[in-house]
Amino acid sequence: MIIHVVQPGETINSISALYNIPVGRLILENGINNPDNLVIGQTIVIVQPELVYAIQAGDTLLSIAEQHDVSVMDLLRNNPYLSDREYIYPGETIVISYQTNKIRTIATSGYAFPYINRAVLRKTLPFLSYLTIFNYRVTSEGDIMIGDDDSELIQLAKNYGVAPMMFISTFTREGTSSSEVIFNILNNLKVQDQVIDNTLSILKSKGFYGVNIYAEYINLENIDIVADYLKRAADIFHAEGYRVLITVTPQMNLDSQMISFDKLDYSKLAESVDAVVFASYEWGRSFSFPSSIAPVNVLRGLLDFAVKIVPPKKIFIGLITIGYDWQLPYVPGASVANAITPESAIQIAAEYGATIQFNEAAQAPYFYYMDGEQQLHVIWFKDARSYEAIAGLVPEYGLQGLSIWTIMNFNTQMWFVINTEYDIEKVTNINSPL
């Protein structure tokens, strides 16, 4: 795999000629929306096909897969646009395999809300091991408030060999959470029992594979209480055959332009569960200082600490796909950045003639632009270099896999990078727990 960074004067045609890959394939594989106006600094992933196949009359994806000794999931990962189709057509050329040396098999988990576009979901599921459904909010009394109907998501996940996971937290859909609710749960065994009983009931009735518990507001004073609660819950869920994950968001501290995090003894939380997800959640707006979200140098610092106390095979590292657009100058406590997709960031750069720069430490692209009202902005986002760097932490540290926040939009280039370098773990016996 080559990550080509667009240089001044280059066009999609010149890049196509340089690597001897058709223009249409470059556009398709990278999800390029601005082929006639490439941005200096934009990334294009180059992977040569190893075997292509021209579809014949009467072919199906299953027959093609069997003919070439690959799986239908392999075909959908190598040609994700096929997930948008009801039919395949004679004369079309699809990729059976790429010239790749995959590093290892990894597990992937993607977060989705029940209202995710079904076409996006079907396109994404071949790349997932776990689908984590963000739809369950815990109350102070131990009740669990259920959002939209997610039955279709659960069944679709199983159809693609993906394990549907129930995510429970105090989060609302808007991204607000409650420390008061957490305090009440942690300090009341009766409420804990209510949460556990209600969770187990939903796991059984909905057909989930397991549960992902968000361990919120952890600190030095309450970590032992949290660990005791998780052990009680995990013992019960495991006895019923369910997989148990927890998600932890390390508290980041900004001091003199340096970012650090609270070094808590996460081993206490990891002992009783199957995996720990280290991830943060980004929403539609941010009040933070303009910078990369979850930069690679900070993730490395976290993992350097975490793998010493938590078995690496139990760890998922978070990959945040959204970027933010800040209007400058930044005013602490007042400035608000709006979330954007990587594709939107590229479109803005193309529209305003910006040059994309790259921060090596953070492994993140950024650029400045002046809007139509002559207001200066800065955008930080992620591109192929970011995806390769973050995914590369998995084999480097011996982790279990990646946790993607979120999969509400299909990120063509991200999945192309991951699919090129890794095999995706699929769960067996998906129609029944474990």
C-alpha positions in Angstrom: 0.0 0.0 0.0 1.2 3.5 -0.9 -0.3 6.6 0.5 0.1 9.3 -2.2 0.0 12.9 -1.0 -1.2 15.2 -3.7 1.5 17.7 -4.8 1.2 21.0 -6.6 0.3 20.5 -10.3 -0.9 16.9 -9.9 -4.3 15.8 -11.2 -6.3 12.6 -10.9 -5.2 11.8 -14.4 -1.5 12.3 -13.7 -1.7 10.2 -10.5 -3.6 7.5 -12.5 -0.8 7.4 -15.1 1.9 7.4 -12.4 0.6 4.2 -10.8 -1.1 2.7 -13.8 -4.4 2.5 -12.0 -7.6 3.6 -13.9 -9.0 7.0 -12.8 -12.4 5.4 -12.0 -10.8 2.9 -9.7 -8.8 5.5 -7.8 -12.0 7.5 -7.3 -14.1 4.5 -6.3 -11.5 3.0 -3.8 -10.8 6.3 -2.1 -14.3 7.9 -2.1 -12.9 11.0 -3.9 -15.6 13.6 -4.3 -13.3 16.3 -5.9 -11.5 14.4 -8.7 -11.4 17.5 -10.9 -10.1 19.8 -8.2 -7.7 17.8 -6.0 -6.3 19.5 -2.9 -2.6 19.9 -2.3 -1.9 17.6 0.7 -4.9 15.4 0.1 -4.2 11.6 0.4 -4.9 8.9 -2.2 -4.4 5.3 -1.2 -2.7 3.2 -4.0 -3.2 -0.6 -4.0 -2.7 -2.7 -7.1 -5.3 -5.4 -7.7 -3.9 -8.9 -7.7 -6.9 -10.6 -9.4 -9.9 -9.0 -11.1 -12.9 -10.7 -12.5 -15.3 -9.8 -15.3 -18.8 -10.7 -14.2 -20.6 -13.2 -16.5 -24.3 -13.8 -17.2 -25.7 -15.9 -14.4 -23.0 -15.1 -11.8 -23.9 -14.3 -8.2 -21.6 -13.1 -5.5 -21.8 -16.6 -3.9 -20.8 -18.3 -7.1 -18.0 -15.9 -7.8 -16.7 -16.4 -4.2 -16.8 -20.2 -4.5 -15.1 -20.1 -7.9 -12.2 -18.1 -6.5 -12.1 -19.7 -3.0 -12.8 -16.5 -1.2 -15.8 -15.5 1.0 -18.7 -13.2 0.0 -17.5 -10.9 2.8 -14.1 -10.7 1.0 -15.8 -9.6 -2.2 -17.9 -7.0 -0.3 -14.8 -5.6 1.5 -12.9 -5.4 -1.8 -15.8 -3.9 -3.6 -17.9 -2.1 -1.0 -20.1 -0.3 -3.6 -21.7 -3.7 -4.3 -23.5 -3.4 -1.0 -25.5 -0.6 -2.6 -26.7 -2.9 -5.3 -29.5 -5.4 -5.6 -27.9 -6.9 -8.7 -24.5 -7.4 -10.3 -24.2 -6.9 -14.1 -22.4 -8.9 -16.8 -19.3 -7.0 -18.0 -18.6 -5.3 -14.7 -15.1 -5.9 -13.3 -14.7 -6.5 -9.6 -11.6 -7.1 -7.4 -11.2 -10.6 -6.1 -8.0 -9.8 -4.3 -5.3 -7.1 -3.9 -1.6 -7.3 -3.8 -1.3 -7.1 -0.1 0.6 -8.7 2.7 -1.8 -8.4 5.6 -0.2 -7.9 8.9 -2.6 -9.9 11.1 -6.3 -10.4 12.0 -7.9 -7.7 14.1 -11.3 -7.2 15.7 -13.2 -4.1 14.9 -16.1 -2.5 16.7 -18.3 0.3 15.3 -20.7 2.5 17.2 -24.1 3.2 15.6 -27.4 4.8 16.6 -30.5 3.0 15.6 -31.4 5.6 12.9 -28.2 4.9 10.9 -28.9 4.8 7.2 -29.4 1.2 6.3 -27.3 1.5 3.1 -24.4 2.8 5.1 -24.9 0.0 7.7 -24.9 -2.7 5.0 -21.8 -1.3 3.4 -20.0 -1.2 6.8 -21.0 -4.5 8.3 -18.5 -6.6 6.2 -15.7 -4.7 7.9 -16.9 -5.2 11.5 -16.6 -7.8 14.2 -18.9 -6.1 16.6 -21.7 -3.6 16.1 -22.1 -1.5 19.3 -25.6 0.0 19.4 -25.9 3.3 21.2 -29.4 3.2 22.5 -29.7 2.5 26.2 -29.5 5.0 29.0 -29.4 4.1 32.7 -31.4 6.2 35.3 -30.8 6.8 39.0 -33.3 4.2 39.9 -31.6 1.5 37.8 -34.1 1.6 35.0 -32.9 1.5 31.4 -34.4 3.9 29.0 -34.6 2.4 25.4 -34.4 4.8 22.4 -35.5 3.8 19.0 -36.3 0.3 17.8 -33.0 -1.4 17.0 -34.4 -4.9 16.1 -33.5 -4.5 12.5 -29.9 -3.5 13.3 -29.4 -6.5 15.5 -30.7 -8.9 12.8 -28.7 -7.2 10.0 -25.5 -7.5 12.2 -26.1 -11.2 12.6 -26.7 -11.7 8.9 -23.2 -10.3 8.2 -21.5 -12.4 11.0 -21.2 -9.3 13.2 -21.9 -9.5 17.0 -24.5 -7.0 18.1 -23.5 -5.4 21.4 -25.7 -3.5 23.8 -24.1 -0.2 25.0 -25.3 1.1 28.3 -24.3 4.5 29.8 -25.9 7.7 31.2 -25.5 9.4 27.8 -28.4 11.1 26.1 -28.5 11.1 22.3 -27.2 14.7 22.5 -24.1 13.6 24.3 -24.8 14.7 27.8 -24.2 12.4 30.8 -24.8 12.5 34.5 -22.3 12.1 37.3 -25.2 12.1 39.8 -26.7 9.0 38.2 -23.3 7.2 38.3 -22.8 8.2 41.9 -26.2 6.8 42.9 -25.6 3.5 41.1 -22.1 3.0 42.6 -23.3 3.7 46.1 -26.5 1.7 46.1 -26.4 -2.1 45.7 -30.1 -2.3 45.2 -29.9 0.0 42.2 -26.9 -2.0 40.9 -29.0 -5.1 41.0 -31.8 -3.3 39.2 -29.4 -2.2 36.4 -28.0 -5.7 36.1 -31.4 -7.4 36.0 -32.8 -4.9 33.4 -29.7 -5.3 31.3 -29.9 -9.1 31.3 -33.6 -8.9 30.4 -32.8 -6.8 27.4 -29.9 -8.9 26.3 -32.1 -12.0 26.3 -35.2 -10.4 24.7 -33.4 -8.6 21.9 -30.8 -11.3 21.1 -27.7 -9.3 21.8 -24.3 -11.1 21.8 -23.1 -9.1 24.8 -22.9 -5.8 26.6 -20.5 -2.8 26.5 -20.7 -0.9 29.8 -19.4 2.7 29.8 -17.3 3.1 33.0 -18.0 6.8 33.5 -16.5 9.4 35.9 -13.8 7.1 37.2 -11.2 8.6 39.6 -8.9 7.5 42.3 -11.6 7.7 45.0 -14.2 5.4 43.3 -12.2 3.0 41.1 -12.4 0.2 43.6 -16.2 0.6 43.9 -16.5 0.6 40.1 -14.4 -2.5 39.9 -16.6 -4.3 42.5 -19.7 -3.3 40.5 -18.3 -4.5 37.2 -17.3 -7.8 38.8 -20.8 -8.4 40.1 -22.3 -7.6 36.7 -19.7 -9.5 34.7 -20.1 -12.6 36.8 -23.8 -12.6 36.1 -23.6 -11.9 32.4 -20.8 -14.4 31.9 -22.9 -17.1 33.7 -25.6 -16.5 31.1 -23.1 -16.8 28.2 -22.7 -13.1 27.3 -19.5 -11.3 26.3 -18.7 -8.3 28.6 -16.8 -5.2 27.5 -16.2 -1.9 29.2 -15.4 1.4 27.7 -13.1 3.8 29.6 -12.4 7.4 28.6 -9.1 8.5 30.3 -9.3 12.0 31.7 -7.1 14.2 29.5 -5.4 17.2 31.1 -4.1 20.2 29.1 -1.1 21.9 30.8 1.1 24.4 29.1 0.2 23.0 25.6 1.1 19.5 26.8 -1.6 16.8 27.0 -1.5 14.2 29.7 -4.0 11.8 31.2 -4.9 10.4 34.7 -3.0 7.2 35.3 -5.5 5.0 37.1 -5.1 1.3 37.8 -7.2 0.0 35.0 -6.2 -3.5 35.8 -8.8 -3.4 38.6 -11.5 -2.9 35.9 -10.1 -5.3 33.4 -9.9 -8.4 35.6 -13.5 -9.4 35.3 -14.3 -8.4 31.7 -13.4 -9.7 28.2 -12.1 -6.5 26.8 -11.4 -2.8 27.7 -12.1 -0.1 25.1 -10.1 3.0 25.5 -12.0 5.6 23.6 -13.6 9.1 23.9 -16.8 10.3 22.4 -17.0 13.3 20.2 -20.3 15.0 19.3 -21.7 17.6 17.0 -19.8 20.4 18.7 -16.6 21.0 20.7 -15.4 23.7 23.0 -11.9 22.4 23.0 -8.7 24.2 21.9 -8.1 23.7 18.1 -6.1 20.6 17.7 -6.3 17.0 16.6 -8.9 14.8 18.4 -7.1 11.9 20.0 -3.7 12.5 18.4 -1.5 9.5 17.9 1.3 10.7 20.2 -1.3 10.9 23.1 -2.7 7.4 22.2 0.9 6.1 22.4 1.4 7.6 25.8 -1.9 6.0 27.0 -1.0 2.6 25.6 2.6 2.7 27.0 0.9 3.0 30.4 -2.1 0.7 29.8 -0.3 -2.4 28.4 1.8 -2.6 31.6 -1.3 -3.2 33.7 -3.9 -4.6 31.3 -3.2 -7.6 29.0 -2.9 -6.1 25.5 -5.1 -8.8 24.0 -7.9 -7.3 26.1 -7.5 -3.8 24.7 -9.4 -2.0 21.9 -8.1 1.4 21.0 -10.5 4.1 19.8 -10.4 5.6 16.4 -12.5 8.8 16.1 -13.5 9.5 12.5 -14.9 13.1 12.8 -13.0 16.3 12.5 -13.8 19.9 13.7 -14.0 23.3 12.1 -13.0 26.2 14.4 -13.5 29.9 13.7 -10.5 31.9 14.8 -9.5 33.5 17.0 -10.3 30.9 19.5 -11.9 32.2 22.7 -11.7 29.7 25.6 -15.2 28.9 26.9 -16.9 30.7 24.1 -15.6 29.4 20.8 -17.6 26.4 19.4 -16.2 24.0 16.7 -18.6 22.2 14.5 -18.1 18.5 13.7 -17.5 17.5 10.1 -16.6 14.3 8.2 -13.2 13.9 6.5 -15.0 14.1 3.1 -16.5 17.4 4.1 -13.1 18.7 5.2 -11.6 17.9 1.8 -14.6 19.5 0.0 -14.1 22.7 2.1 -10.3 22.7 1.3 -11.1 22.3 -2.4 -13.8 25.0 -2.4 -11.5 27.6 -0.7 -8.2 26.6 -2.4 -6.6 25.6 0.9 -3.4 23.6 1.2 -3.6 20.7 3.6 -0.7 20.5 6.1 0.2 17.5 8.3 1.3 17.3 12.0 3.7 14.4 12.3 3.4 14.0 16.1 -0.4 13.8 16.0 -0.4 12.1 12.6 -3.3 14.4 11.7 -4.0 16.8 8.7 -5.1 20.4 9.2 -5.6 23.5 7.1 -6.7 27.1 7.4 -9.2 28.9 5.2 -11.0 32.2 4.9 -14.8 31.8 4.5 -17.1 34.0 2.4 -17.4 36.5 5.2 -13.6 36.8 5.5 -13.5 34.9 8.8 -10.5 32.7 9.4 -11.0 29.0 10.2 -8.9 26.0 11.0 -10.0 22.4 10.4 -8.3 19.4 12.0 -9.4 16.0 10.7 -8.1 12.5 9.8 -6.9 11.1 6.5 -5.3 7.8 5.2 -2.1 8.6 7.1 -4.0 8.9 10.4 -5.9 5.7 9.8 -2.8 3.8 9.0 -1.0 5.2 12.1 -3.8 4.5 14.5 -4.6 1.0 13.1 -0.8 0.3 13.3 -1.0 0.6 17.1 -2.9 -2.7 17.2 -0.1 -4.9 16.0 2.6 -2.7 17.5 1.2 -3.1 21.0 -0.5 -6.5 20.5 -4.0 -5.2 21.0 -7.2 -7.0 20.2 -8.5 -4.3 17.8 -10.0 -1.0 16.9 -13.2 0.7 18.1 -14.6 3.2 15.6 -16.6 6.2 16.7 -18.8 6.4 14.7 -19.9 4.4 11.6 -22.9 6.7 10.9 -21.2 7.7 7.6 -19.3 5.3 5.4 -15.6 6.3 5.4 -14.4 4.7 2.2 -10.7 5.6 2.6 -10.5 4.4 6.2 -11.9 1.0 5.4 -9.7 0.7 2.3 -6.7 1.2 4.5 -7.8 -1.2 7.2 -8.9 -3.8 4.6 -5.6 -3.6 2.8 -3.5 -4.2 5.9 -5.7 -6.5 8.1 -8.0 -9.4 8.0 -11.2 -8.7 9.9 -12.3 -11.1 12.7 -15.8 -12.5 12.3 -17.7 -14.0 15.2 -18.9 -17.6 15.0 -22.2 -18.9 16.4 -23.6 -15.4 16.0 -27.2 -16.4 16.5 -26.6 -17.5 20.1 -24.3 -16.0 22.8 -20.8 -17.4 22.6 
